[in-house]
């Protein structure tokens, strides 16, 4: 019976792909709203130490390679698409009890796809969430970046939660 359920996809972690779709929809929606309502580079104070500031990032995280000659756009698109395929493959192989990992994977997947859309359509990623403290400014980011960060943090936490070896009990006697 278990083999039949496994083959039919019952219990498959692919059911969590809805969360990746939600991340993409929320990300693209907030980026569209930010683009429509904000003036590029003009901070709009929201809370102490938090502004909405529309910026365009042609690089990766923290504007890595933003000053490159333009090749980075397609490099990052290709990288994100390869990583997305790997993540979907990993998601398909998860066991029924690995829900935490499934959620982490789809958060990263949704964030990656949201930023890929921007790179393909605009040539840059739309960022608008801007935190700062006095004269120190954290690089602006978006909801896709947030989903990627939360997913990555979940994976790191998961690595510390799991025992190193589940295959046997060291206290077992023969």
C-alpha positions in Angstrom: 0.0 0.0 0.0 2.8 2.4 0.8 4.4 1.8 -2.6 1.1 2.6 -4.3 0.8 5.8 -2.3 4.4 6.8 -3.1 3.9 6.2 -6.8 0.7 8.2 -6.9 2.2 11.1 -5.2 0.1 10.9 -2.1 1.9 12.7 0.7 4.2 14.4 -1.8 5.8 17.6 -0.6 5.1 19.1 -4.1 1.8 20.2 -2.5 3.8 23.0 -0.8 4.4 24.6 -4.2 1.3 26.8 -3.5 3.5 28.6 -0.9 6.1 29.4 -3.6 3.3 30.8 -5.8 2.1 32.9 -3.0 5.6 34.3 -2.4 5.9 35.2 -6.1 2.5 36.9 -6.2 3.1 38.9 -3.0 6.6 39.8 -4.1 5.6 41.0 -7.6 2.5 42.8 -6.2 4.5 44.7 -3.6 7.2 45.5 -6.2 4.6 46.8 -8.6 3.0 48.9 -5.9 6.4 50.3 -4.8 7.3 51.2 -8.4 3.9 52.9 -8.9 3.9 54.8 -5.6 7.5 55.7 -4.9 10.0 58.0 -6.6 13.3 56.3 -7.4 15.9 56.9 -4.6 13.6 59.1 -2.6 13.1 57.6 1.0 9.6 57.7 2.4 9.8 57.4 6.2 7.5 54.8 7.7 8.9 54.1 11.2 12.0 55.2 13.0 14.9 53.4 11.3 12.6 52.1 8.4 11.9 53.8 5.0 10.4 52.7 1.8 13.0 53.5 -0.8 12.6 52.4 -4.4 16.0 51.1 -5.8 17.0 48.9 -8.7 19.6 46.2 -8.1 21.4 44.8 -11.2 23.6 42.7 -8.9 22.9 40.0 -6.4 22.5 40.2 -2.7 23.9 43.4 -1.2 24.4 44.6 -4.9 27.2 42.1 -5.5 28.4 42.5 -9.1 26.0 45.4 -9.6 28.8 47.4 -11.4 29.6 44.6 -13.8 29.2 45.1 -17.5 25.7 43.5 -17.8 26.7 39.9 -18.1 25.6 39.3 -14.5 21.9 39.7 -15.4 21.8 36.4 -17.4 24.3 34.7 -15.1 22.0 35.3 -12.1 18.9 34.3 -14.2 20.6 31.1 -15.2 21.9 30.4 -11.7 18.4 31.0 -10.1 16.7 28.7 -12.7 19.3 25.9 -12.1 18.9 26.3 -8.3 15.1 26.2 -8.8 15.2 22.9 -10.7 17.5 21.4 -8.0 15.1 22.7 -5.3 12.1 21.1 -7.0 14.0 17.8 -7.4 14.9 18.0 -3.7 11.3 18.7 -2.8 10.1 15.7 -4.7 12.4 13.4 -2.8 11.4 14.6 0.7 9.7 12.1 3.0 6.3 12.8 4.5 7.7 13.9 7.9 10.0 16.6 6.3 7.5 19.4 6.2 9.9 22.0 7.8 12.4 21.3 5.0 9.6 21.5 2.4 8.5 24.9 3.6 12.1 26.2 3.7 12.7 24.9 0.1 9.5 26.5 -1.3 10.2 29.9 0.4 13.7 29.9 -1.3 12.1 28.8 -4.6 9.4 31.5 -4.5 11.9 34.2 -3.7 14.3 33.1 -6.4 11.5 33.1 -9.0 10.2 36.5 -7.9 13.7 38.0 -8.4 14.2 36.0 -11.7 11.0 37.6 -13.1 12.5 41.1 -12.3 15.8 40.3 -13.9 14.2 38.9 -17.1 11.5 41.6 -17.5 13.3 44.7 -16.1 17.0 43.9 -16.2 17.2 44.6 -12.4 15.6 43.6 -9.2 13.2 46.0 -7.6 14.1 46.7 -3.9 12.2 49.0 -1.6 12.5 47.9 2.1 15.2 50.0 3.6 16.3 49.7 7.3 18.9 51.9 8.9 20.3 53.0 12.2 21.7 56.5 12.5 24.2 56.7 9.6 24.3 52.9 9.0 22.1 51.7 6.2 21.2 48.0 5.5 21.0 47.4 1.7 17.4 47.7 0.5 15.6 44.5 -0.2 12.2 43.1 -1.1 9.8 40.3 -0.1 11.5 37.7 -2.4 14.8 38.4 -0.5 12.9 38.0 2.8 11.5 34.6 1.7 14.9 33.4 0.7 16.4 34.5 4.0 13.7 32.9 6.0 14.0 29.7 4.0 17.8 29.6 4.4 17.5 30.3 8.2 15.0 27.4 8.5 17.5 25.1 6.7 20.3 26.2 9.0 18.1 25.7 12.1 17.0 22.3 10.7 20.7 21.2 10.4 21.1 21.9 14.2 17.8 20.2 15.1 18.5 16.9 13.4 20.8 14.2 14.9 23.9 13.6 12.9 23.1 9.9 12.4 19.6 8.5 12.6 20.7 5.0 11.3 21.5 3.4 14.6 21.4 3.7 18.3 24.8 3.9 19.9 23.4 2.5 23.2 22.0 -0.6 21.6 23.5 -3.9 22.8 24.0 -6.9 20.6 
